[in-house]
Every structure is written in C-alpha cells, then in structure tokens.
C-alpha cells in the first residue's frame, strides 16, 4: 500500500508539471498509460478511469472555439462517432431484449472515441508528436524493465507483480510446465501475457521512427534502448500474434519509409542486426528462447491454429443468436460458455479473434461501422502529404506500421480496444487534416494562376476594369 501511495503522489506531481506544457495532459496520459494495469487490478474496469483524469483536464484546456479542429470536418472522426452511437444502440438493445450487458465494457470502448480526437489534436504539431512519442516509448520501456525485474528477480518493485516461480498464467500444471521446458512466459505487472505483448506493437514502430528522426546521440540511444526492451518483451512473452504484428509493421516501414533505397536499406539491416543481436542475448539470458521454441514447434503451432479456427467458428455461432444488435458489450465469454456447455465441449471460451468478437457482441449494427472506420484509417495512411508537409508525412509510415501490425495481430487475439491501437489510428486524422490543407493551398494557387493569366490576357488592366470592359 505504501508503494501505491508513493506512485499515486508522484503521478500527481508529474501531472501538475506536465500541465504547464501545451500538450501536458496527453503527455501525462502517455506517461502513465503502461502503468494503468495497477489501478485496474485494484478497481477492475473502473480503474481505467484513473488514467483518463488527464483527458478531463484536456477537455477543459481546449477552448470551445477549437473544438471544430478536433471533431468537425473529419470523415474518420465522423466514422468513429457513428461507431460510438452504434455501440450504444447495440448495448441498449442487448440489455433490453437479452437482459445482459457489461456497461463498464461499453464505457471502455466509448472512451476511445474521446481519445481519438484529443490525441489527434495533440499530434497536429510535429514537434509535439516527437515529444509524445518519446514519452510514450520511454515510459513503456520503464514499465517493462520494472516488471521484468519483479518477474525474473522477485524484487517486487511494482504492486501486484508476478514472480517467476508463481507462474505467468496462474497455477500451471506439470504437463504444461514440462511442455515449456520448465520456463514460464513473461507478463507485465497486473496484466495477462498476451496483452503485455499486444501493447508493444505500436510503440515499437513509433520507437523506430523516433530513432530515425533523432539527431543527438543520446536521443538515438534512448530510442534504441526503448525499442530493444519492447522487442525483447515480445519474445519473452512468446506471443505468436504479437510477433506477427511486428513482422507486418517491419514490412510496412521498409516499404514506405525506406523504400528499399540502397543506403537506407544497408543502415536498416545494420540497425536490425544490432537490435536483433541484443534482443537474442537478452532473451537467451532470461531463458525465454525455450518457451518461444516450444510454442512454435511442429506440434504446438498446428494445434494453436486449429484452436483459433474453432473459437472463430464459435464466435459466428454466438453472433447467430443475435445477428442485428449482438449479445452486448463484454458478453462473449458468457454466451460462448452457454453454447459450449450445452454440447459438453471443454474448449476455450475466449474469442481469440477481435473481429469475430466485435461481430458477436455488437452485431451488424456495430461491426459495419467498425470495419468502415478501419478502412478509412487505412486509406488515409496510404495518401502522402510529403510535398506540402514533409515533417508531418515523416511519421506516416511508422504509425501506419503500428496500426496495420496491431490490426493483423488481433486476428488471433482480442485487443481491439487497447489504447495503443487507437493512438496509431489518431495520426490518420492528423494526415487527413493536412491533406485538406494541402488541397486548399493547391486550389488557392490555381485561382491565383488563373487570375494572373486573365490579367495578362486583358492587356495588364486591373481585374475590375477588365471585367467592366468585357461586359460593356
């Protein structure tokens, strides 16, 4: 309890200092985001509200005159608003007709809508973007280092940390222990294994962008250390879906940011080699390579794939019970348990597929707006604004990599509403606004050129005299 009080008081002090900066509240939110598992553990779903306090300050800090900059005129933000309404309708209908729904689960989804606009508002200045990326990646790396210290060394620096000998997933059976070679999967303080891994996909891609943009050696070093810690975490968790997300993100970065140019390709290969070597050394030191190897062998991988397919099919069965408005937010495990128990199936009750879970819980009312939103975000990331705003376009490949990597990983897991995913999506709103600004500039330039050409055609007369002459 003493440690919790110290963390709380220290967080308030950091928040007070950060409020002095134009994006202080969101900077504070990014700084404490990785640690929100601690209040979540003590207060369950409502614990997340503690980490949204900075957002409330930000709501006050943004003048009413600037609200149009946050929400109005953005197709992506309007699609997010439509999704928010659809989720509310789905939840109300499910509660009314099926008699069950978890309001906290709906509230968690609804908060992402607010964060989407407000974080996009903070990202509108490229200088703020770099600062926020630094804060987010560094705080994530710090959280992971403290968690690893607790997990592997048993230091208990953070409350509710899990020691290695306790087991990473609760009570482990002898067979599972032997199957993993006597080693356990790493988990962050207060959160499950796969969620720990899913958190890393977006910040890893953002961290690579930080490394590429940094000019000072110390800044580059901090970026490199943060990326190494986060990549090592994914291997220590032995999460296959997160590894897939990182691979997808790396392909996007190599394609859009480096464009396979020889010089940058060589530097990228060298950087990846150094990072990879460091990660391999760390993973082998922790003994996590045996865990990862056991989860990718010829017996485990096919079984895992078949299990995911089975759970996806169960998801469609749950959706079929209420195809229009779904079964309600946070009800998938409850409804799938009914179906599986009825036929004496002992398989896993979790969806292990975010798209199936959204379809089952929200029905077509929520699923269609959700997919439209993802489509608009992906489309915006493919539009370059480099000619007019190169400093804004610089970050496009890295946020797109995080978005697409996370979107790929959640095919095999259920982390749709994680804040990291929506942070990546928020940058697409920034790109959308700068695209509109570039279009306005181009339109103004064309009008100016047309007026200049018209003036030359009228013998150099002023536009007013030339107009009078033409109409006379």
C-alpha positions in Angstrom: 0.0 0.0 0.0 2.9 2.4 0.7 4.3 1.9 -2.7 0.9 2.5 -4.3 0.6 5.8 -2.3 4.1 6.8 -3.4 3.3 6.1 -7.1 0.0 8.0 -6.8 1.6 11.1 -5.2 4.5 11.0 -7.7 2.0 10.7 -10.6 0.1 13.8 -9.3 3.3 15.8 -9.1 4.3 14.7 -12.7 0.8 15.6 -13.8 1.0 19.1 -12.3 4.3 19.7 -14.1 3.1 18.4 -17.4 0.0 20.7 -17.3 2.4 23.6 -17.9 3.0 22.3 -21.4 0.5 22.8 -24.3 0.1 19.0 -24.6 0.8 18.3 -21.0 -2.4 16.3 -20.2 -1.9 13.9 -23.1 1.8 13.7 -22.3 0.8 12.7 -18.8 -1.7 10.2 -20.2 1.1 8.7 -22.3 3.5 8.6 -19.3 1.1 6.7 -17.0 -0.6 4.5 -19.7 1.6 1.5 -19.3 1.0 1.6 -15.5 -2.8 1.6 -15.7 -2.8 -2.1 -15.0 -2.1 -1.3 -11.4 -5.3 0.7 -10.6 -7.2 -1.7 -13.0 -6.2 -4.6 -10.8 -7.5 -2.9 -7.6 -10.6 -1.3 -9.1 -11.3 -3.6 -12.1 -12.8 -2.0 -15.1 -13.3 1.3 -13.3 -9.6 1.5 -12.6 -9.1 2.7 -16.2 -10.9 5.9 -15.2 -8.0 6.9 -13.1 -5.7 7.1 -16.1 -8.3 9.2 -18.0 -8.1 12.1 -15.5 -5.6 13.9 -17.7 -8.1 13.7 -20.6 -10.6 15.6 -18.4 -8.0 18.3 -17.9 -7.5 18.4 -21.6 -11.2 18.9 -22.2 -11.1 22.0 -20.0 -7.8 23.2 -21.6 -9.1 23.1 -25.2 -11.0 26.3 -25.9 -14.5 25.8 -27.2 -13.6 27.7 -30.4 -11.1 25.0 -31.2 -13.4 22.1 -30.9 -14.1 22.1 -34.7 -10.4 21.4 -35.1 -10.8 18.3 -33.0 -14.1 16.7 -34.3 -15.6 18.6 -37.2 -14.7 18.1 -40.9 -13.0 14.7 -40.4 -14.6 11.7 -42.1 -12.5 9.4 -39.8 -13.8 11.2 -36.7 -17.4 11.1 -38.0 -17.0 7.4 -38.7 -15.7 7.0 -35.1 -18.8 8.9 -33.8 -21.1 6.7 -35.8 -19.4 3.7 -34.3 -19.8 5.1 -30.8 -23.6 5.6 -31.4 -23.8 2.1 -33.0 -22.2 0.6 -29.9 -24.6 2.4 -27.6 -27.6 1.3 -29.6 -26.3 -2.3 -29.7 -25.6 -2.3 -25.9 -29.1 -0.9 -25.1 -30.8 -3.3 -27.4 -28.9 -6.3 -26.0 -29.7 -5.3 -22.4 -33.4 -4.7 -23.3 -34.0 -7.9 -25.2 -31.4 -10.3 -23.8 -31.2 -8.9 -20.3 -27.4 -8.7 -20.0 -24.6 -6.4 -20.8 -21.4 -5.1 -19.1 -21.7 -1.3 -19.0 -18.0 -1.0 -18.0 -17.0 -2.8 -21.2 -19.1 -0.3 -23.2 -17.6 2.7 -21.3 -14.1 1.5 -22.1 -15.0 1.4 -25.8 -16.6 4.8 -25.6 -13.5 6.5 -24.1 -11.5 5.6 -27.2 -13.7 8.0 -29.2 -12.7 10.9 -27.0 -9.0 9.9 -27.0 -9.0 9.6 -30.8 -9.9 13.2 -31.3 -7.9 14.6 -28.4 -4.7 12.7 -29.2 -5.0 13.7 -32.9 -5.3 17.4 -31.7 -2.0 17.0 -29.8 -0.3 15.4 -32.8 -1.2 18.3 -35.1 2.2 19.9 -34.4 5.2 17.7 -35.5 7.3 19.0 -32.6 4.6 17.7 -30.1 4.5 14.4 -32.0 8.1 13.7 -31.3 7.8 14.7 -27.7 4.8 12.5 -27.1 6.4 9.5 -28.9 9.5 9.9 -26.7 7.3 10.0 -23.5 5.2 7.0 -24.6 8.0 4.7 -25.7 10.3 5.6 -22.8 7.5 5.1 -20.2 6.6 1.8 -21.8 10.2 0.6 -21.6 10.5 1.7 -18.0 7.3 -0.2 -17.1 8.7 -3.3 -18.8 12.1 -3.1 -17.1 10.5 -2.8 -13.7 8.1 -5.7 -14.5 11.0 -7.9 -15.7 13.0 -7.1 -12.5 10.0 -8.2 -10.5 9.2 -11.3 -12.6 12.7 -12.7 -13.0 14.4 -11.4 -9.8 11.4 -11.2 -7.5 12.2 -7.6 -6.4 8.5 -6.6 -6.1 9.1 -3.0 -7.1 5.6 -2.7 -8.6 2.5 -3.7 -6.7 0.8 -6.9 -7.9 3.9 -8.1 -9.8 4.2 -11.8 -10.6 7.3 -13.7 -9.6 8.8 -16.2 -12.0 8.2 -19.2 -9.7 4.5 -18.2 -9.2 3.6 -18.9 -12.8 2.9 -16.5 -15.6 -0.6 -17.8 -16.1 -1.8 -18.7 -12.7 -1.5 -22.3 -11.5 0.5 -24.3 -14.1 0.1 -28.0 -14.4 3.1 -30.3 -14.5 2.4 -31.2 -18.1 2.3 -27.6 -19.3 5.5 -26.9 -17.2 7.3 -29.8 -18.9 5.9 -28.8 -22.3 7.5 -25.3 -22.0 10.8 -26.7 -20.9 10.4 -25.7 -17.3 10.3 -22.0 -18.2 7.4 -19.5 -17.9 6.1 -16.8 -20.2 6.8 -13.2 -19.0 3.9 -10.9 -18.2 3.8 -7.3 -17.1 2.6 -6.3 -13.6 -1.1 -6.9 -13.3 -1.9 -7.9 -16.9 -2.1 -11.1 -18.9 0.7 -12.4 -21.1 -0.8 -11.7 -24.5 -1.9 -8.2 -23.5 1.6 -7.4 -22.4 2.8 -8.4 -25.9 0.0 -6.7 -27.8 0.9 -3.4 -26.0 4.3 -3.4 -27.7 3.4 -3.5 -31.4 2.5 0.2 -31.9 5.2 1.7 -29.6 7.9 -0.4 -31.3 7.0 1.1 -34.7 6.8 4.6 -33.1 10.2 4.0 -31.4 11.8 3.2 -34.8 10.5 6.5 -36.1 11.9 8.2 -33.0 15.3 6.6 -33.7 15.3 7.7 -37.4 14.3 11.3 -36.5 16.6 11.8 -33.5 19.8 13.9 -34.2 21.6 13.8 -30.9 23.4 10.6 -29.9 21.8 10.5 -26.5 18.3 10.7 -28.1 19.1 8.0 -30.6 20.5 5.8 -27.8 17.3 6.3 -25.7 15.2 5.3 -28.7 17.3 2.2 -29.5 17.2 1.1 -25.8 13.4 1.5 -25.7 12.9 -0.5 -28.9 15.2 -3.3 -27.8 13.4 -3.6 -24.4 10.0 -3.7 -26.2 11.1 -6.3 -28.8 12.7 -8.4 -26.1 9.4 -8.3 -24.2 7.5 -9.8 -27.2 10.0 -12.7 -27.3 9.9 -13.2 -23.5 6.1 -13.4 -23.7 6.4 -15.9 -26.5 3.3 -14.3 -28.1 2.9 -15.5 -31.7 0.2 -12.9 -32.6 2.4 -10.0 -31.4 5.4 -11.4 -33.4 3.2 -11.5 -36.5 2.2 -7.8 -35.8 5.9 -6.8 -35.5 6.8 -8.5 -38.8 3.9 -6.8 -40.6 4.9 -3.5 -39.1 8.5 -4.0 -40.2 7.4 -4.7 -43.8 5.4 -1.5 -43.9 8.3 0.5 -42.6 10.7 -1.0 -45.0 8.3 -0.4 -47.9 7.0 3.1 -47.1 9.8 4.7 -45.0 12.9 3.3 -46.6 11.5 2.4 -50.0 14.3 -0.1 -50.3 16.8 2.6 -51.2 20.3 1.1 -51.1 21.9 3.4 -48.5 18.9 3.3 -46.1 18.5 -0.4 -46.7 22.1 -1.0 -45.6 21.6 1.1 -42.5 18.3 -0.6 -41.7 19.9 -4.0 -42.0 22.8 -3.0 -39.7 20.4 -1.4 -37.1 18.1 -4.5 -37.2 21.2 -6.7 -36.8 22.4 -4.8 -33.7 18.9 -4.8 -32.3 18.3 -8.4 -33.1 21.6 -9.5 -31.6 20.9 -7.5 -28.4 17.4 -9.0 -28.2 18.7 -12.5 -28.7 21.3 -12.1 -26.0 18.6 -10.8 -23.6 16.1 -13.5 -24.5 18.7 -16.3 -24.0 19.8 -14.8 -20.8 16.3 -14.9 -19.5 15.8 -18.4 -20.8 12.8 -17.4 -22.9 14.0 -19.0 -26.1 12.9 -22.4 -24.9 9.4 -21.1 -24.3 9.2 -19.5 -27.7 10.6 -22.6 -29.4 8.1 -24.8 -27.7 5.2 -22.6 -28.9 6.5 -22.7 -32.5 7.3 -26.4 -32.8 5.6 -28.8 -35.2 3.2 -29.9 -32.5 2.2 -26.7 -30.9 1.7 -24.4 -33.9 -0.9 -26.6 -35.8 -2.8 -27.2 -32.6 -2.9 -23.4 -31.9 -4.1 -22.7 -35.4 -6.8 -25.3 -35.2 -7.9 -23.9 -31.8 -8.2 -20.4 -33.2 -10.3 -21.6 -36.1 -12.6 -23.5 -33.7 -13.0 -20.4 -31.5 -13.8 -18.2 -34.6 -16.5 -20.7 -35.6 -17.9 -20.5 -32.0 -17.9 -16.7 -32.5 -20.1 -17.0 -35.5 -22.5 -19.2 -33.5 -22.7 -16.6 -30.8 -23.4 -13.9 -33.4 -26.1 -16.0 -34.9 -28.1 -15.8 -31.6 -28.5 -12.1 -32.1 -27.2 -11.0 -35.6 -28.5 -7.5 -35.7 -27.5 -5.8 -32.4 -25.3 -8.5 -30.9 -25.2 -10.0 -27.5 -23.9 -6.9 -25.7 -20.5 -5.5 -24.7 -18.4 -7.8 -22.6 -20.7 -10.8 -23.1 -18.8 -13.1 -25.5 -17.3 -15.4 -22.9 -20.7 -15.8 -21.1 -22.5 -16.6 -24.4 -19.9 -18.9 -25.8 -19.9 -20.7 -22.4 -23.6 -21.4 -22.8 -23.1 -22.9 -26.3 -20.1 -25.0 -25.4 -21.5 -26.3 -22.1 -24.7 -27.3 -23.9 -22.8 -29.7 -26.1 -20.3 -30.7 -23.4 -17.3 -29.0 -25.2 -14.4 -28.2 -22.9 -12.7 -25.9 -25.4 -11.6 -22.4 -24.7 -14.3 -19.8 -24.2 -12.4 -16.7 -25.4 -12.9 -15.4 -28.9 -9.2 -15.1 -29.8 -10.3 -13.1 -32.8 -11.2 -9.4 -32.3 -13.2 -9.1 -35.5 -15.4 -12.1 -34.5 -15.8 -10.7 -31.0 -16.9 -7.3 -32.3 -19.4 -9.0 -34.7 -20.8 -11.3 -31.9 -21.1 -8.6 -29.2 -22.3 -5.7 -31.3 -23.9 -7.4 -34.3 -24.1 -5.8 -37.7 -25.0 -2.5 -36.1 -21.6 -2.2 -34.6 -19.5 -4.4 -36.9 -20.1 -2.5 -40.1 -19.2 1.0 -38.7 -16.1 -0.6 -37.1 -14.9 -2.0 -40.4 -15.7 1.3 -42.2 -13.6 3.1 -39.7 -10.7 0.8 -40.1 -11.0 1.1 -43.9 -11.0 4.9 -43.8 -7.9 4.9 -41.5 -6.0 2.5 -43.7 -6.9 4.6 -46.8 -5.7 7.8 -45.2 -2.4 6.3 -44.3 -1.8 5.5 -48.0 -2.2 9.2 -49.0 1.1 11.1 -48.8 1.4 14.8 -47.9 5.1 14.8 -48.2 5.3 17.5 -50.9 3.5 20.1 -48.8 4.2 18.9 -45.2 7.2 16.6 -45.2 7.6 16.9 -41.4 4.1 15.6 -40.9 4.4 12.9 -43.5 7.6 11.6 -41.9 5.6 9.9 -39.2 3.1 8.3 -41.6 4.9 5.0 -42.3 5.6 4.4 -38.6 2.1 5.0 -37.3 0.7 3.0 -40.3 3.0 0.2 -39.4 1.8 0.2 -35.9 -1.9 0.3 -37.0 -1.5 -2.5 -39.6 0.6 -4.6 -37.3 -1.9 -4.4 -34.5 -4.8 -5.0 -36.9 -3.1 -8.1 -38.1 -2.3 -9.4 -34.6 -5.9 -9.1 -33.4 -6.9 -11.6 -36.0 -5.6 -14.1 -33.4 -6.4 -12.2 -30.2 -8.9 -9.8 -28.6 -7.2 -6.5 -28.1 -9.4 -4.2 -30.2 -9.9 -1.5 -27.6 -6.3 -1.2 -26.4 -5.2 2.5 -26.2 -2.0 1.8 -28.2 -4.2 0.8 -31.3 -6.2 3.9 -31.1 -3.1 6.1 -30.7 -1.9 4.8 -34.1 -5.4 5.5 -35.6 -5.4 9.0 -34.2 -2.5 10.0 -36.5 -4.6 9.3 -39.6 -6.9 12.2 -38.5 -3.8 14.5 -38.5 -2.9 13.3 -42.0 -6.5 13.9 -43.1 -6.4 17.5 -41.9 -3.1 18.2 -43.5 -4.4 16.6 -46.8 -7.3 19.1 -46.7 -4.9 22.0 -46.0 -2.8 20.9 -49.0 -5.9 20.7 -51.2 -6.8 24.3 -50.1 -3.4 25.5 -50.9 -3.4 23.9 -54.3 -6.9 25.4 -55.0 -5.8 28.8 -54.0 -2.7 28.5 -56.2 -4.8 27.5 -59.2 -7.1 30.5 -58.6 -4.2 32.9 -58.3 -2.7 31.5 -61.5 -6.0 31.8 -63.3 -6.4 35.4 -62.2 -2.8 36.2 -63.3 -3.4 34.6 -66.7 -6.7 36.5 -67.1 -5.0 39.8 -66.2 -2.3 39.2 -68.8 -5.0 38.4 -71.4 -6.7 41.7 -70.7 -3.6 43.7 -71.5 -2.4 44.2 -68.0 -5.6 46.1 -66.9 -6.8 45.7 -63.4 -9.4 42.9 -62.9 -12.2 45.5 -62.2 -11.5 47.5 -65.4 -11.1 44.3 -67.4 -14.4 43.0 -66.2 -16.2 46.3 -67.0 -14.7 46.3 -70.5 -15.8 42.8 -71.2 -19.4 43.4 -70.1 -19.7 46.7 -72.0 
